[in-house]
């Protein structure tokens, strides 16, 4: 009997073909596209937020959509970007996250299942205090971003304006992050707009049910955070309703884990607490140094610090009241010799400072298959 597995084919399946139309993709002959920033924004309740719901899946032309089945298809790519690009965030986040909002895809799901889903939960976690965000006021999110797990599609550039570098550092020149990038006709060079999802110029553009990514696009996404500043990720599930749409590899329910982050359980990607297509979940990551509750609790060590610019403030909890509970206040940036850049001292052990982490799907029994492209 022939051996069916090998150490370089974890699934036991045949390796993917690397030759198409007479051209072969050889190892290390194309640089990975690194990165497109998520672009966090200030969480401001005074901003008038757009209220258009997550666009429903619709039939469309391959490879971005399925031409015959809504349940195996995806939202239109431009509609999805317009949705994610709306001002503000609605509904506004609370410590209970998302337990009351109806699934906007309920009619399509009902049609696929052949039964009502009118009373289904907003997401897969138990409601109430038991699964609300722990210490919400103490680690209130100060910035946020929105993203949708979605099938592969062309990047239409709605995050262009959110890039800290503004594509002004030679990214598309020789040796740049996006050098040799292929843009589709009709899209301007100089940004990531117009980049389809493929792993090598000699390989075909990926079908929307073959590769799932954050926003459904390439390049991979980068989340820029600073220690001491809690952040909220509103994560939408825009994957196909039909779990068999991708021919059985991976599963369309997701739960996101910040790998090696110091996060409360409800935001740490519990493997059995997932959410479904059409729904969202708010992950709140405190982004605090390890030892927050036991080391440098008065925030006196200058090596444990939040990098900042002149006049910037940070909401912190590094003093205590008379009864011993944390006391919250705003600190203002202490600038250095250049008069612009500075720091705000924060709690925790500076020796536990990490420069990069990554987050990935943590779905029970599907973690390996569901791992998308991401970094933090």
C-alpha positions, 0 to 999 in steps of 0.5 A, spaced: 500 500 500 502 506 498 504 511 503 499 517 503 502 522 508 508 525 508 511 531 513 511 536 508 503 534 506 500 535 513 493 533 510 495 527 507 492 530 500 496 531 494 500 537 493 498 543 490 500 544 483 505 549 482 505 549 474 499 553 470 499 555 463 506 553 462 509 557 468 512 554 474 512 557 481 518 555 484 520 556 492 522 563 494 521 566 487 516 571 490 516 576 496 510 575 500 506 582 500 507 585 507 503 589 510 497 593 509 495 596 516 488 596 519 488 603 521 485 603 528 481 610 530 479 613 536 473 610 539 468 616 540 461 616 542 460 622 539 461 620 532 455 619 528 456 612 525 453 609 519 448 604 520 448 600 514 448 592 515 453 587 513 451 586 506 448 580 504 451 575 500 449 575 493 451 571 486 456 574 482 462 572 477 467 568 479 472 568 482 470 573 487 463 570 488 459 564 486 454 565 480 449 560 482 448 559 489 447 565 494 449 560 500 456 558 497 457 566 495 459 572 498 457 579 499 459 584 493 467 586 494 465 594 493 459 593 498 463 590 503 468 595 503 463 601 503 460 597 509 467 597 513 469 604 511 462 607 514 464 612 519 464 610 526 461 604 529 454 601 530 451 599 534 456 602 539 460 597 543 458 595 550 461 590 556 456 585 553 458 585 546 453 582 541 448 578 544 442 582 542 443 584 535 439 580 530 443 576 524 442 581 518 443 574 514 437 571 517 433 570 511 438 567 507 440 562 512 433 561 513 432 559 505 439 555 506 436 551 512 429 550 510 427 553 517 426 559 521 432 562 525 428 568 528 430 566 535 437 564 534 443 568 538 447 574 535 453 570 536 455 563 539 457 565 546 452 565 552 449 572 554 449 575 560 454 577 565 458 570 565 461 572 558 461 580 558 467 583 558 471 583 564 474 589 567 470 593 562 471 600 565 478 599 567 480 597 560 475 601 556 477 601 549 480 607 546 481 605 539 477 600 535 477 597 528 473 593 523 474 587 519 470 582 516 473 575 515 471 574 507 473 570 501 478 572 497 477 578 492 480 584 489 483 589 494 479 596 492 483 600 497 478 602 502 484 602 507 489 606 503 487 613 507 489 609 513 496 607 512 501 611 517 506 611 511 501 613 506 505 609 501 511 614 501 516 610 503 518 607 496 514 601 498 513 599 490 520 601 488 525 596 488 526 592 494 520 595 497 514 591 500 510 591 494 515 591 489 513 586 483 506 587 485 501 586 479 495 591 479 489 589 475 487 594 469 483 600 471 487 601 478 492 606 479 499 604 481 502 606 488 497 603 493 494 596 494 488 597 490 487 593 485 491 587 488 488 580 487 489 574 492 494 570 489 501 567 492 505 567 486 505 571 479 505 564 476 499 561 480 492 563 478 488 568 482 484 564 488 477 563 488 473 566 494 472 559 497 479 557 497 482 562 501 479 566 507 483 572 509 481 579 513 477 583 509 478 578 504 484 581 501 491 581 500 496 584 502 496 581 509 493 585 515 498 589 520 495 591 527 499 597 530 498 598 537 501 601 543 502 598 550 497 601 555 492 603 550 486 598 550 483 596 543 477 593 540 476 589 534 469 588 531 470 582 527 464 580 522 463 573 519 462 574 512 464 567 510 459 563 506 453 560 509 454 553 506 459 550 510 461 545 504 462 551 500 469 550 500 469 543 499 470 541 506 477 544 508 476 549 514 469 551 517 465 557 516 465 559 524 470 563 527 473 565 534 479 569 534 485 568 538 491 573 540 497 569 540 501 570 547 497 576 548 495 577 556 487 577 554 481 576 558 477 569 556 471 572 553 476 576 548 481 570 547 478 566 542 475 560 546 475 554 541 468 552 543 465 560 543 465 561 536 460 566 531 457 564 525 456 568 518 452 574 518 454 576 525 460 579 529 463 579 535 467 585 539 474 583 541 477 587 547 484 587 548 487 590 554 494 591 551 497 591 557 504 589 560 504 582 563 504 583 571 499 589 570 496 587 577 503 585 581 509 589 578 510 596 577 503 597 579 504 605 581 507 606 574 513 609 576 518 605 572 520 609 566 522 603 562 514 601 562 511 606 557 506 608 552 510 611 546 506 618 545 506 625 541 506 632 544 499 633 547 497 626 547 493 623 553 492 616 555 486 613 560 490 609 565 489 606 572 495 606 576 493 609 582 488 607 587 482 609 591 482 609 599 478 603 599 484 600 594 480 599 588 483 602 581 483 609 580 482 612 573 485 618 570 488 621 564 495 622 563 499 627 558 505 625 554 511 627 557 515 629 551 523 628 550 528 633 547 525 633 540 519 637 544 514 632 540 515 625 541 515 622 548 512 617 553 507 616 558 509 611 564 504 605 565 503 599 569 507 592 568 513 589 567 517 592 562 521 586 561 515 582 558 515 587 552 514 584 546 514 587 539 510 583 535 504 578 536 499 574 531 492 573 531 489 567 528 482 563 528 482 558 534 475 554 532 475 547 535 478 542 531 479 547 525 484 551 528 490 549 523 485 549 517 482 556 519 488 560 520 488 566 516 493 571 514 494 576 520 499 580 525 499 585 530 
